[in-house]
Amino acid sequence: MGGRAAMEKRETGSNSAQSPVFGTVKDVVARYCRCENCSAYLHFSHVTDFVRNLTREIARCPECGTEARQVTHRLQ
Ligand SMILES: [Zn+2]
């Protein structure tokens, strides 16, 4: 059954080559982790509110002290 395995591998390769990619995941992550003012790397901290079942994500810049983002996630 060695020939069958080779055929499956070739089909998967052609599929991934056809799909267009606009901006890589790495670019998005790099932008998200940087301060908008001084582009220093942000320090993230998570605060979990067990009463409301929410998690707040606070991003604070260690260089200029800007609190960049507060994202609230609902726990499931
Ligand atoms: Zn900053």
N, CA, C, O and the ligand as a Tripos MOL2 file, in Angstrom:
@<TRIPOS>MOLECULE
protein
  305   303    77     0     0
PROTEIN
NO_CHARGES

@<TRIPOS>ATOM
      1 N           0.8320   -1.2250    0.0000 N.3       1 MET1
      2 CA          0.0000    0.0000    0.0000 C.3       1 MET1
      3 C           0.8570    1.2620    0.0000 C.2       1 MET1
      4 O           0.3860    2.3300    0.3910 O.2       1 MET1
      5 N           2.1170    1.1480   -0.4370 N.am      2 GLY2
      6 CA          2.9720    2.3250   -0.4430 C.3       2 GLY2
      7 C           2.5390    3.3350   -1.4940 C.2       2 GLY2
      8 O           2.6440    4.5420   -1.2740 O.2       2 GLY2
      9 N           2.0490    2.8500   -2.6480 N.am      3 GLY3
     10 CA          1.6350    3.7570   -3.7170 C.3       3 GLY3
     11 C           0.4520    4.6130   -3.3170 C.2       3 GLY3
     12 O           0.3920    5.7790   -3.7080 O.2       3 GLY3
     13 N          -0.4830    4.0900   -2.5630 N.am      4 ARG4
     14 CA         -1.6800    4.8330   -2.1520 C.3       4 ARG4
     15 C          -1.3170    6.0090   -1.2290 C.2       4 ARG4
     16 O          -1.8820    7.0980   -1.3280 O.2       4 ARG4
     17 N          -0.3780    5.7560   -0.3500 N.am      5 ALA5
     18 CA          0.0350    6.7920    0.5840 C.3       5 ALA5
     19 C           0.6730    7.9630   -0.1620 C.2       5 ALA5
     20 O           0.4690    9.1210    0.2040 O.2       5 ALA5
     21 N           1.4360    7.6650   -1.1950 N.am      6 ALA6
     22 CA          2.1020    8.7110   -1.9650 C.3       6 ALA6
     23 C           1.0780    9.5920   -2.6790 C.2       6 ALA6
     24 O           1.2560   10.8080   -2.7550 O.2       6 ALA6
     25 N           0.0060    8.9900   -3.2020 N.am      7 MET7
     26 CA         -1.0160    9.7420   -3.9110 C.3       7 MET7
     27 C          -1.7300   10.7260   -2.9720 C.2       7 MET7
     28 O          -1.9910   11.8680   -3.3510 O.2       7 MET7
     29 N          -2.0410   10.2850   -1.7610 N.am      8 GLU8
     30 CA         -2.7360   11.1550   -0.8020 C.3       8 GLU8
     31 C          -1.8850   12.3760   -0.4610 C.2       8 GLU8
     32 O          -2.3920   13.4880   -0.3140 O.2       8 GLU8
     33 N          -0.6030   12.1450   -0.3430 N.am      9 LYS9
     34 CA          0.3110   13.2230    0.0130 C.3       9 LYS9
     35 C           0.3280   14.3000   -1.0720 C.2       9 LYS9
     36 O           0.3670   15.4910   -0.7660 O.2       9 LYS9
     37 N           0.2980   13.8690   -2.3680 N.am     10 ARG10
     38 CA          0.3450   14.8110   -3.4840 C.3      10 ARG10
     39 C          -0.9390   15.6540   -3.5450 C.2      10 ARG10
     40 O          -0.8750   16.8420   -3.8600 O.2      10 ARG10
     41 N          -2.0840   15.0650   -3.2510 N.am     11 GLU11
     42 CA         -3.3510   15.8080   -3.2790 C.3      11 GLU11
     43 C          -3.3610   16.9100   -2.2240 C.2      11 GLU11
     44 O          -3.8210   18.0190   -2.4940 O.2      11 GLU11
     45 N          -2.8630   16.6210   -1.0370 N.am     12 THR12
     46 CA         -2.8460   17.6060    0.0440 C.3      12 THR12
     47 C          -1.9600   18.7910   -0.3280 C.2      12 THR12
     48 O          -2.2810   19.9390   -0.0170 O.2      12 THR12
     49 N          -0.8420   18.5050   -0.9950 N.am     13 GLY13
     50 CA          0.0750   19.5690   -1.3710 C.3      13 GLY13
     51 C          -0.5320   20.5330   -2.3710 C.2      13 GLY13
     52 O          -0.3130   21.7400   -2.2610 O.2      13 GLY13
     53 N          -1.2930   20.0410   -3.3500 N.am     14 SER14
     54 CA         -1.8820   20.9160   -4.3620 C.3      14 SER14
     55 C          -2.9730   21.7830   -3.7410 C.2      14 SER14
     56 O          -3.1440   22.9280   -4.1590 O.2      14 SER14
     57 N          -3.7010   21.2870   -2.7780 N.am     15 ASN15
     58 CA         -4.7670   22.0620   -2.1370 C.3      15 ASN15
     59 C          -4.2050   23.2720   -1.4030 C.2      15 ASN15
     60 O          -4.7220   24.3800   -1.5480 O.2      15 ASN15
     61 N          -3.1590   23.0730   -0.6230 N.am     16 SER16
     62 CA         -2.6110   24.1560    0.1840 C.3      16 SER16
     63 C          -1.9590   25.2200   -0.7010 C.2      16 SER16
     64 O          -1.9020   26.3870   -0.3140 O.2      16 SER16
     65 N          -1.4670   24.8360   -1.8840 N.am     17 ALA17
     66 CA         -0.8160   25.7770   -2.7740 C.3      17 ALA17
     67 C          -1.8250   26.7240   -3.4260 C.2      17 ALA17
     68 O          -1.4640   27.8390   -3.8040 O.2      17 ALA17
     69 N          -3.0830   26.2970   -3.5620 N.am     18 GLN18
     70 CA         -4.0910   27.1110   -4.2420 C.3      18 GLN18
     71 C          -4.6730   28.1910   -3.3320 C.2      18 GLN18
     72 O          -5.0760   29.2470   -3.8190 O.2      18 GLN18
     73 N          -4.7250   27.9490   -2.0310 N.am     19 SER19
     74 CA         -5.3630   28.9160   -1.1360 C.3      19 SER19
     75 C          -4.4810   30.1480   -0.9590 C.2      19 SER19
     76 O          -3.3090   30.0170   -0.6070 O.2      19 SER19
     77 N          -5.0300   31.3550   -1.1990 N.am     20 PRO20
     78 CA         -4.2590   32.5970   -1.0370 C.3      20 PRO20
     79 C          -4.1210   32.9900    0.4310 C.2      20 PRO20
     80 O          -5.0340   32.7770    1.2280 O.2      20 PRO20
     81 N          -2.9740   33.5640    0.7760 N.am     21 VAL21
     82 CA         -2.7330   33.9780    2.1500 C.3      21 VAL21
     83 C          -2.4150   35.4730    2.1670 C.2      21 VAL21
     84 O          -1.4610   35.9130    1.5260 O.2      21 VAL21
     85 N          -3.2180   36.2560    2.9040 N.am     22 PHE22
     86 CA         -2.9710   37.6860    3.0180 C.3      22 PHE22
     87 C          -2.4670   37.9910    4.4250 C.2      22 PHE22
     88 O          -3.2570   38.0610    5.3670 O.2      22 PHE22
     89 N          -1.1680   38.1700    4.5690 N.am     23 GLY23
     90 CA         -0.5890   38.4360    5.8820 C.3      23 GLY23
     91 C          -0.5050   37.1490    6.6800 C.2      23 GLY23
     92 O          -1.4760   36.3970    6.7630 O.2      23 GLY23
     93 N           0.6260   36.9030    7.2490 N.am     24 THR24
     94 CA          0.8080   35.6770    8.0060 C.3      24 THR24
     95 C           0.3630   35.8620    9.4440 C.2      24 THR24
     96 O           0.2060   36.9880    9.9170 O.2      24 THR24
     97 N           0.1630   34.7700   10.1230 N.am     25 VAL25
     98 CA         -0.2320   34.8150   11.5280 C.3      25 VAL25
     99 C           0.8420   35.5140   12.3550 C.2      25 VAL25
    100 O           0.5440   36.2000   13.3320 O.2      25 VAL25
    101 N           2.0830   35.3310   11.9500 N.am     26 LYS26
    102 CA          3.2060   35.9220   12.6840 C.3      26 LYS26
    103 C           3.1280   37.4480   12.6810 C.2      26 LYS26
    104 O           3.4350   38.0830   13.6900 O.2      26 LYS26
    105 N           2.7160   38.0500   11.5430 N.am     27 ASP27
    106 CA          2.5940   39.5040   11.4430 C.3      27 ASP27
    107 C           1.5290   40.0300   12.3930 C.2      27 ASP27
    108 O           1.7360   41.0360   13.0720 O.2      27 ASP27
    109 N           0.3950   39.3510   12.4380 N.am     28 VAL28
    110 CA         -0.7110   39.7820   13.2870 C.3      28 VAL28
    111 C          -0.3210   39.7140   14.7590 C.2      28 VAL28
    112 O          -0.6220   40.6280   15.5260 O.2      28 VAL28
    113 N           0.3440   38.6400   15.1520 N.am     29 VAL29
    114 CA          0.7690   38.4610   16.5370 C.3      29 VAL29
    115 C           1.7790   39.5340   16.9290 C.2      29 VAL29
    116 O           1.7180   40.0670   18.0360 O.2      29 VAL29
    117 N           2.6990   39.8500   16.0360 N.am     30 ALA30
    118 CA          3.7250   40.8560   16.3170 C.3      30 ALA30
    119 C           3.0890   42.2230   16.5350 C.2      30 ALA30
    120 O           3.5120   42.9600   17.4260 O.2      30 ALA30
    121 N           2.0730   42.5770   15.7320 N.am     31 ARG31
    122 CA          1.3930   43.8490   15.8670 C.3      31 ARG31
    123 C           0.6020   43.8960   17.1800 C.2      31 ARG31
    124 O           0.5330   44.9380   17.8320 O.2      31 ARG31
    125 N           0.0260   42.7920   17.5490 N.am     32 TYR32
    126 CA         -0.8290   42.7130   18.7350 C.3      32 TYR32
    127 C          -0.0110   42.8480   20.0130 C.2      32 TYR32
    128 O          -0.5060   43.3760   21.0090 O.2      32 TYR32
    129 N           1.2230   42.3820   19.9980 N.am     33 CYS33
    130 CA          2.0480   42.3430   21.2010 C.3      33 CYS33
    131 C           2.8770   43.6100   21.3860 C.2      33 CYS33
    132 O           3.6330   43.7110   22.3530 O.2      33 CYS33
    133 N           2.7490   44.5730   20.4830 N.am     34 ARG34
    134 CA          3.5880   45.7680   20.5520 C.3      34 ARG34
    135 C           2.7810   46.9970   20.9630 C.2      34 ARG34
    136 O           1.5940   47.1070   20.6550 O.2      34 ARG34
    137 N           3.4430   47.9170   21.6630 N.am     35 CYS35
    138 CA          2.8230   49.1650   22.0750 C.3      35 CYS35
    139 C           2.6040   50.0670   20.8620 C.2      35 CYS35
    140 O           3.4560   50.1500   19.9780 O.2      35 CYS35
    141 N           1.4390   50.7510   20.8310 N.am     36 GLU36
    142 CA          1.1350   51.6330   19.7100 C.3      36 GLU36
    143 C           1.9610   52.9100   19.7550 C.2      36 GLU36
    144 O           2.1870   53.5300   18.7160 O.2      36 GLU36
    145 N           2.4130   53.3120   20.9230 N.am     37 ASN37
    146 CA          3.1660   54.5590   21.0820 C.3      37 ASN37
    147 C           4.6560   54.3780   20.8160 C.2      37 ASN37
    148 O           5.2480   55.1150   20.0270 O.2      37 ASN37
    149 N           5.2640   53.3850   21.4830 N.am     38 CYS38
    150 CA          6.7180   53.2580   21.4150 C.3      38 CYS38
    151 C           7.1600   51.8960   20.8740 C.2      38 CYS38
    152 O           8.3530   51.5920   20.8670 O.2      38 CYS38
    153 N           6.2160   51.0830   20.4260 N.am     39 SER39
    154 CA          6.4430   49.7460   19.8540 C.3      39 SER39
    155 C           7.3060   48.8420   20.7200 C.2      39 SER39
    156 O           8.0190   47.9770   20.2100 O.2      39 SER39
    157 N           7.2390   49.0470   22.0450 N.am     40 ALA40
    158 CA          7.8700   48.1030   22.9580 C.3      40 ALA40
    159 C           6.9370   46.9050   23.1450 C.2      40 ALA40
    160 O           5.7360   46.9990   22.8940 O.2      40 ALA40
    161 N           7.4930   45.7970   23.5810 N.am     41 TYR41
    162 CA          6.6750   44.6090   23.8050 C.3      41 TYR41
    163 C           5.8190   44.7820   25.0560 C.2      41 TYR41
    164 O           6.3110   45.1540   26.1210 O.2      41 TYR41
    165 N           4.5350   44.5040   24.9020 N.am     42 LEU42
    166 CA          3.5790   44.7030   25.9790 C.3      42 LEU42
    167 C           3.6320   43.5650   26.9890 C.2      42 LEU42
    168 O           3.9900   42.4320   26.6650 O.2      42 LEU42
    169 N           3.2620   43.9030   28.2320 N.am     43 HIS43
    170 CA          3.1240   42.8910   29.2700 C.3      43 HIS43
    171 C           1.6490   42.5660   29.4350 C.2      43 HIS43
    172 O           0.8400   43.4480   29.7210 O.2      43 HIS43
    173 N           1.3040   41.3100   29.2540 N.am     44 PHE44
    174 CA         -0.0870   40.8930   29.3530 C.3      44 PHE44
    175 C          -0.3770   40.3120   30.7280 C.2      44 PHE44
    176 O           0.4360   39.5980   31.3140 O.2      44 PHE44
    177 N          -1.5510   40.6400   31.2150 N.am     45 SER45
    178 CA         -1.9960   40.0280   32.4610 C.3      45 SER45
    179 C          -3.4760   39.6930   32.3330 C.2      45 SER45
    180 O          -4.2420   40.4230   31.7040 O.2      45 SER45
    181 N          -3.8560   38.5940   32.9310 N.am     46 HIS46
    182 CA         -5.2370   38.1430   32.8460 C.3      46 HIS46
    183 C          -5.8810   38.1830   34.2240 C.2      46 HIS46
    184 O          -5.3250   37.6820   35.2010 O.2      46 HIS46
    185 N          -7.0500   38.7810   34.2830 N.am     47 VAL47
    186 CA         -7.8220   38.8320   35.5140 C.3      47 VAL47
    187 C          -9.1150   38.0740   35.2970 C.2      47 VAL47
    188 O          -9.9210   38.4170   34.4320 O.2      47 VAL47
    189 N          -9.2950   37.0430   36.0940 N.am     48 THR48
    190 CA        -10.4900   36.2140   35.9520 C.3      48 THR48
    191 C         -11.5310   36.5920   36.9960 C.2      48 THR48
    192 O         -11.2530   36.6160   38.1950 O.2      48 THR48
    193 N         -12.7260   36.8850   36.5200 N.am     49 ASP49
    194 CA        -13.8430   37.1930   37.3980 C.3      49 ASP49
    195 C         -14.7410   35.9600   37.4650 C.2      49 ASP49
    196 O         -15.5230   35.6900   36.5530 O.2      49 ASP49
    197 N         -14.6110   35.2250   38.5580 N.am     50 PHE50
    198 CA        -15.3380   33.9590   38.6520 C.3      50 PHE50
    199 C         -16.8290   34.1770   38.8920 C.2      50 PHE50
    200 O         -17.6440   33.3050   38.5900 O.2      50 PHE50
    201 N         -17.1810   35.3290   39.4310 N.am     51 VAL51
    202 CA        -18.5920   35.6040   39.6840 C.3      51 VAL51
    203 C         -19.3510   35.7960   38.3710 C.2      51 VAL51
    204 O         -20.4500   35.2720   38.1940 O.2      51 VAL51
    205 N         -18.7470   36.5570   37.4530 N.am     52 ARG52
    206 CA        -19.4040   36.8170   36.1650 C.3      52 ARG52
    207 C         -18.9690   35.8360   35.0800 C.2      52 ARG52
    208 O         -19.5070   35.8640   33.9730 O.2      52 ARG52
    209 N         -17.9930   34.9620   35.3850 N.am     53 ASN53
    210 CA        -17.4310   34.0470   34.3900 C.3      53 ASN53
    211 C         -16.7990   34.8030   33.2200 C.2      53 ASN53
    212 O         -17.0370   34.4770   32.0570 O.2      53 ASN53
    213 N         -16.0000   35.8020   33.5400 N.am     54 LEU54
    214 CA        -15.3400   36.5940   32.5040 C.3      54 LEU54
    215 C         -13.8370   36.6230   32.7580 C.2      54 LEU54
    216 O         -13.3850   36.5290   33.8990 O.2      54 LEU54
    217 N         -13.0700   36.7560   31.6760 N.am     55 THR55
    218 CA        -11.6270   36.9390   31.7930 C.3      55 THR55
    219 C         -11.2320   38.2280   31.0850 C.2      55 THR55
    220 O         -11.4880   38.3970   29.8930 O.2      55 THR55
    221 N         -10.6080   39.1280   31.8260 N.am     56 ARG56
    222 CA        -10.1320   40.3730   31.2330 C.3      56 ARG56
    223 C          -8.6590   40.2650   30.9140 C.2      56 ARG56
    224 O          -7.8660   39.8350   31.7510 O.2      56 ARG56
    225 N          -8.2880   40.6550   29.7010 N.am     57 GLU57
    226 CA         -6.8930   40.6610   29.2940 C.3      57 GLU57
    227 C          -6.4070   42.1020   29.2520 C.2      57 GLU57
    228 O          -6.9160   42.9140   28.4800 O.2      57 GLU57
    229 N          -5.4320   42.4110   30.0740 N.am     58 ILE58
    230 CA         -4.9060   43.7700   30.1600 C.3      58 ILE58
    231 C          -3.4900   43.7850   29.6170 C.2      58 ILE58
    232 O          -2.6200   43.0590   30.0980 O.2      58 ILE58
    233 N          -3.2670   44.6240   28.6030 N.am     59 ALA59
    234 CA         -1.9300   44.7650   28.0310 C.3      59 ALA59
    235 C          -1.3630   46.1140   28.4470 C.2      59 ALA59
    236 O          -1.9330   47.1560   28.1240 O.2      59 ALA59
    237 N          -0.2490   46.0990   29.1580 N.am     60 ARG60
    238 CA          0.3570   47.3420   29.6420 C.3      60 ARG60
    239 C           1.7810   47.4560   29.1250 C.2      60 ARG60
    240 O           2.5460   46.4920   29.1410 O.2      60 ARG60
    241 N           2.1180   48.6520   28.6660 N.am     61 CYS61
    242 CA          3.4600   48.8840   28.1320 C.3      61 CYS61
    243 C           4.4340   49.1760   29.2690 C.2      61 CYS61
    244 O           4.1830   50.0830   30.0630 O.2      61 CYS61
    245 N           5.5250   48.4460   29.3710 N.am     62 PRO62
    246 CA          6.5170   48.6760   30.4340 C.3      62 PRO62
    247 C           7.3470   49.9350   30.1970 C.2      62 PRO62
    248 O           7.9760   50.4430   31.1240 O.2      62 PRO62
    249 N           7.3530   50.4370   28.9760 N.am     63 GLU63
    250 CA          8.1920   51.5910   28.6440 C.3      63 GLU63
    251 C           7.4810   52.9150   28.9480 C.2      63 GLU63
    252 O           8.0380   53.7640   29.6430 O.2      63 GLU63
    253 N           6.2610   53.1000   28.4360 N.am     64 CYS64
    254 CA          5.5660   54.3780   28.5840 C.3      64 CYS64
    255 C           4.3310   54.2630   29.4750 C.2      64 CYS64
    256 O           3.6830   55.2710   29.7580 O.2      64 CYS64
    257 N           3.9940   53.0440   29.9240 N.am     65 GLY65
    258 CA          2.9130   52.8750   30.8800 C.3      65 GLY65
    259 C           1.5230   52.9040   30.2760 C.2      65 GLY65
    260 O           0.5310   52.9590   31.0040 O.2      65 GLY65
    261 N           1.4370   52.8680   28.9510 N.am     66 THR66
    262 CA          0.1330   52.8930   28.3060 C.3      66 THR66
    263 C          -0.5880   51.5640   28.5000 C.2      66 THR66
    264 O          -0.0190   50.4960   28.2780 O.2      66 THR66
    265 N          -1.8500   51.6490   28.9190 N.am     67 GLU67
    266 CA         -2.6610   50.4420   29.0110 C.3      67 GLU67
    267 C          -3.3630   50.2710   27.6800 C.2      67 GLU67
    268 O          -4.3210   50.9780   27.3670 O.2      67 GLU67
    269 N          -2.8730   49.3250   26.9070 N.am     68 ALA68
    270 CA         -3.2420   49.2790   25.5030 C.3      68 ALA68
    271 C          -4.5950   48.6290   25.2600 C.2      68 ALA68
    272 O          -5.4330   49.1820   24.5470 O.2      68 ALA68
    273 N          -4.8100   47.4700   25.8430 N.am     69 ARG69
    274 CA         -6.0310   46.7360   25.4800 C.3      69 ARG69
    275 C          -6.6510   46.0510   26.6840 C.2      69 ARG69
    276 O          -5.9670   45.5420   27.5720 O.2      69 ARG69
    277 N          -7.9440   46.0620   26.6750 N.am     70 GLN70
    278 CA         -8.6800   45.2810   27.6590 C.3      70 GLN70
    279 C          -9.7180   44.4610   26.9190 C.2      70 GLN70
    280 O         -10.7330   44.9920   26.4670 O.2      70 GLN70
    281 N          -9.4700   43.1990   26.7980 N.am     71 VAL71
    282 CA        -10.3760   42.3150   26.0830 C.3      71 VAL71
    283 C         -11.0860   41.4190   27.0920 C.2      71 VAL71
    284 O         -10.4570   40.8120   27.9590 O.2      71 VAL71
    285 N         -12.3630   41.3520   26.9660 N.am     72 THR72
    286 CA        -13.1270   40.5140   27.8740 C.3      72 THR72
    287 C         -13.5730   39.2390   27.1680 C.2      72 THR72
    288 O         -14.2640   39.2770   26.1500 O.2      72 THR72
    289 N         -13.1630   38.1240   27.7300 N.am     73 HIS73
    290 CA        -13.5710   36.8360   27.1940 C.3      73 HIS73
    291 C         -14.6170   36.2150   28.1110 C.2      73 HIS73
    292 O         -14.5050   36.2850   29.3350 O.2      73 HIS73
    293 N         -15.6000   35.6270   27.5290 N.am     74 ARG74
    294 CA        -16.5830   34.9210   28.3130 C.3      74 ARG74
    295 C         -16.1670   33.4630   28.4340 C.2      74 ARG74
    296 O         -15.9890   32.7800   27.4250 O.2      74 ARG74
    297 N         -16.0130   32.9900   29.6470 N.am     75 LEU75
    298 CA        -15.6250   31.5920   29.8700 C.3      75 LEU75
    299 C         -16.7880   30.6740   29.5200 C.2      75 LEU75
    300 O         -17.9570   31.0150   29.6980 O.2      75 LEU75
    301 N         -16.4280   29.5000   29.0190 N.am     76 GLN76
    302 CA        -17.4820   28.5710   28.6440 C.3      76 GLN76
    303 C         -17.3660   27.2640   29.3990 C.2      76 GLN76
    304 O         -18.1810   26.3630   29.2020 O.2      76 GLN76
    305 ZN          4.7490   52.2000   25.0430 Zn       77 ZN77
@<TRIPOS>BOND
     1     1     2 1
     2     2     3 1
     3     3     4 2
     4     3     5 am
     5     5     6 1
     6     6     7 1
     7     7     8 2
     8     7     9 am
     9     9    10 1
    10    10    11 1
    11    11    12 2
    12    11    13 am
    13    13    14 1
    14    14    15 1
    15    15    16 2
    16    15    17 am
    17    17    18 1
    18    18    19 1
    19    19    20 2
    20    19    21 am
    21    21    22 1
    22    22    23 1
    23    23    24 2
    24    23    25 am
    25    25    26 1
    26    26    27 1
    27    27    28 2
    28    27    29 am
    29    29    30 1
    30    30    31 1
    31    31    32 2
    32    31    33 am
    33    33    34 1
    34    34    35 1
    35    35    36 2
    36    35    37 am
    37    37    38 1
    38    38    39 1
    39    39    40 2
    40    39    41 am
    41    41    42 1
    42    42    43 1
    43    43    44 2
    44    43    45 am
    45    45    46 1
    46    46    47 1
    47    47    48 2
    48    47    49 am
    49    49    50 1
    50    50    51 1
    51    51    52 2
    52    51    53 am
    53    53    54 1
    54    54    55 1
    55    55    56 2
    56    55    57 am
    57    57    58 1
    58    58    59 1
    59    59    60 2
    60    59    61 am
    61    61    62 1
    62    62    63 1
    63    63    64 2
    64    63    65 am
    65    65    66 1
    66    66    67 1
    67    67    68 2
    68    67    69 am
    69    69    70 1
    70    70    71 1
    71    71    72 2
    72    71    73 am
    73    73    74 1
    74    74    75 1
    75    75    76 2
    76    75    77 am
    77    77    78 1
    78    78    79 1
    79    79    80 2
    80    79    81 am
    81    81    82 1
    82    82    83 1
    83    83    84 2
    84    83    85 am
    85    85    86 1
    86    86    87 1
    87    87    88 2
    88    87    89 am
    89    89    90 1
    90    90    91 1
    91    91    92 2
    92    91    93 am
    93    93    94 1
    94    94    95 1
    95    95    96 2
    96    95    97 am
    97    97    98 1
    98    98    99 1
    99    99   100 2
   100    99   101 am
   101   101   102 1
   102   102   103 1
   103   103   104 2
   104   103   105 am
   105   105   106 1
   106   106   107 1
   107   107   108 2
   108   107   109 am
   109   109   110 1
   110   110   111 1
   111   111   112 2
   112   111   113 am
   113   113   114 1
   114   114   115 1
   115   115   116 2
   116   115   117 am
   117   117   118 1
   118   118   119 1
   119   119   120 2
   120   119   121 am
   121   121   122 1
   122   122   123 1
   123   123   124 2
   124   123   125 am
   125   125   126 1
   126   126   127 1
   127   127   128 2
   128   127   129 am
   129   129   130 1
   130   130   131 1
   131   131   132 2
   132   131   133 am
   133   133   134 1
   134   134   135 1
   135   135   136 2
   136   135   137 am
   137   137   138 1
   138   138   139 1
   139   139   140 2
   140   139   141 am
   141   141   142 1
   142   142   143 1
   143   143   144 2
   144   143   145 am
   145   145   146 1
   146   146   147 1
   147   147   148 2
   148   147   149 am
   149   149   150 1
   150   150   151 1
   151   151   152 2
   152   151   153 am
   153   153   154 1
   154   154   155 1
   155   155   156 2
   156   155   157 am
   157   157   158 1
   158   158   159 1
   159   159   160 2
   160   159   161 am
   161   161   162 1
   162   162   163 1
   163   163   164 2
   164   163   165 am
   165   165   166 1
   166   166   167 1
   167   167   168 2
   168   167   169 am
   169   169   170 1
   170   170   171 1
   171   171   172 2
   172   171   173 am
   173   173   174 1
   174   174   175 1
   175   175   176 2
   176   175   177 am
   177   177   178 1
   178   178   179 1
   179   179   180 2
   180   179   181 am
   181   181   182 1
   182   182   183 1
   183   183   184 2
   184   183   185 am
   185   185   186 1
   186   186   187 1
   187   187   188 2
   188   187   189 am
   189   189   190 1
   190   190   191 1
   191   191   192 2
   192   191   193 am
   193   193   194 1
   194   194   195 1
   195   195   196 2
   196   195   197 am
   197   197   198 1
   198   198   199 1
   199   199   200 2
   200   199   201 am
   201   201   202 1
   202   202   203 1
   203   203   204 2
   204   203   205 am
   205   205   206 1
   206   206   207 1
   207   207   208 2
   208   207   209 am
   209   209   210 1
   210   210   211 1
   211   211   212 2
   212   211   213 am
   213   213   214 1
   214   214   215 1
   215   215   216 2
   216   215   217 am
   217   217   218 1
   218   218   219 1
   219   219   220 2
   220   219   221 am
   221   221   222 1
   222   222   223 1
   223   223   224 2
   224   223   225 am
   225   225   226 1
   226   226   227 1
   227   227   228 2
   228   227   229 am
   229   229   230 1
   230   230   231 1
   231   231   232 2
   232   231   233 am
   233   233   234 1
   234   234   235 1
   235   235   236 2
   236   235   237 am
   237   237   238 1
   238   238   239 1
   239   239   240 2
   240   239   241 am
   241   241   242 1
   242   242   243 1
   243   243   244 2
   244   243   245 am
   245   245   246 1
   246   246   247 1
   247   247   248 2
   248   247   249 am
   249   249   250 1
   250   250   251 1
   251   251   252 2
   252   251   253 am
   253   253   254 1
   254   254   255 1
   255   255   256 2
   256   255   257 am
   257   257   258 1
   258   258   259 1
   259   259   260 2
   260   259   261 am
   261   261   262 1
   262   262   263 1
   263   263   264 2
   264   263   265 am
   265   265   266 1
   266   266   267 1
   267   267   268 2
   268   267   269 am
   269   269   270 1
   270   270   271 1
   271   271   272 2
   272   271   273 am
   273   273   274 1
   274   274   275 1
   275   275   276 2
   276   275   277 am
   277   277   278 1
   278   278   279 1
   279   279   280 2
   280   279   281 am
   281   281   282 1
   282   282   283 1
   283   283   284 2
   284   283   285 am
   285   285   286 1
   286   286   287 1
   287   287   288 2
   288   287   289 am
   289   289   290 1
   290   290   291 1
   291   291   292 2
   292   291   293 am
   293   293   294 1
   294   294   295 1
   295   295   296 2
   296   295   297 am
   297   297   298 1
   298   298   299 1
   299   299   300 2
   300   299   301 am
   301   301   302 1
   302   302   303 1
   303   303   304 2
@<TRIPOS>SUBSTRUCTURE
     1 MET1         2 RESIDUE 1 A MET
     2 GLY2         6 RESIDUE 1 A GLY
     3 GLY3        10 RESIDUE 1 A GLY
     4 ARG4        14 RESIDUE 1 A ARG
     5 ALA5        18 RESIDUE 1 A ALA
     6 ALA6        22 RESIDUE 1 A ALA
     7 MET7        26 RESIDUE 1 A MET
     8 GLU8        30 RESIDUE 1 A GLU
     9 LYS9        34 RESIDUE 1 A LYS
    10 ARG10       38 RESIDUE 1 A ARG
    11 GLU11       42 RESIDUE 1 A GLU
    12 THR12       46 RESIDUE 1 A THR
    13 GLY13       50 RESIDUE 1 A GLY
    14 SER14       54 RESIDUE 1 A SER
    15 ASN15       58 RESIDUE 1 A ASN
    16 SER16       62 RESIDUE 1 A SER
    17 ALA17       66 RESIDUE 1 A ALA
    18 GLN18       70 RESIDUE 1 A GLN
    19 SER19       74 RESIDUE 1 A SER
    20 PRO20       78 RESIDUE 1 A PRO
    21 VAL21       82 RESIDUE 1 A VAL
    22 PHE22       86 RESIDUE 1 A PHE
    23 GLY23       90 RESIDUE 1 A GLY
    24 THR24       94 RESIDUE 1 A THR
    25 VAL25       98 RESIDUE 1 A VAL
    26 LYS26      102 RESIDUE 1 A LYS
    27 ASP27      106 RESIDUE 1 A ASP
    28 VAL28      110 RESIDUE 1 A VAL
    29 VAL29      114 RESIDUE 1 A VAL
    30 ALA30      118 RESIDUE 1 A ALA
    31 ARG31      122 RESIDUE 1 A ARG
    32 TYR32      126 RESIDUE 1 A TYR
    33 CYS33      130 RESIDUE 1 A CYS
    34 ARG34      134 RESIDUE 1 A ARG
    35 CYS35      138 RESIDUE 1 A CYS
    36 GLU36      142 RESIDUE 1 A GLU
    37 ASN37      146 RESIDUE 1 A ASN
    38 CYS38      150 RESIDUE 1 A CYS
    39 SER39      154 RESIDUE 1 A SER
    40 ALA40      158 RESIDUE 1 A ALA
    41 TYR41      162 RESIDUE 1 A TYR
    42 LEU42      166 RESIDUE 1 A LEU
    43 HIS43      170 RESIDUE 1 A HIS
    44 PHE44      174 RESIDUE 1 A PHE
    45 SER45      178 RESIDUE 1 A SER
    46 HIS46      182 RESIDUE 1 A HIS
    47 VAL47      186 RESIDUE 1 A VAL
    48 THR48      190 RESIDUE 1 A THR
    49 ASP49      194 RESIDUE 1 A ASP
    50 PHE50      198 RESIDUE 1 A PHE
    51 VAL51      202 RESIDUE 1 A VAL
    52 ARG52      206 RESIDUE 1 A ARG
    53 ASN53      210 RESIDUE 1 A ASN
    54 LEU54      214 RESIDUE 1 A LEU
    55 THR55      218 RESIDUE 1 A THR
    56 ARG56      222 RESIDUE 1 A ARG
    57 GLU57      226 RESIDUE 1 A GLU
    58 ILE58      230 RESIDUE 1 A ILE
    59 ALA59      234 RESIDUE 1 A ALA
    60 ARG60      238 RESIDUE 1 A ARG
    61 CYS61      242 RESIDUE 1 A CYS
    62 PRO62      246 RESIDUE 1 A PRO
    63 GLU63      250 RESIDUE 1 A GLU
    64 CYS64      254 RESIDUE 1 A CYS
    65 GLY65      258 RESIDUE 1 A GLY
    66 THR66      262 RESIDUE 1 A THR
    67 GLU67      266 RESIDUE 1 A GLU
    68 ALA68      270 RESIDUE 1 A ALA
    69 ARG69      274 RESIDUE 1 A ARG
    70 GLN70      278 RESIDUE 1 A GLN
    71 VAL71      282 RESIDUE 1 A VAL
    72 THR72      286 RESIDUE 1 A THR
    73 HIS73      290 RESIDUE 1 A HIS
    74 ARG74      294 RESIDUE 1 A ARG
    75 LEU75      298 RESIDUE 1 A LEU
    76 GLN76      302 RESIDUE 1 A GLN
    77 ZN77       305 GROUP 0 **** ****
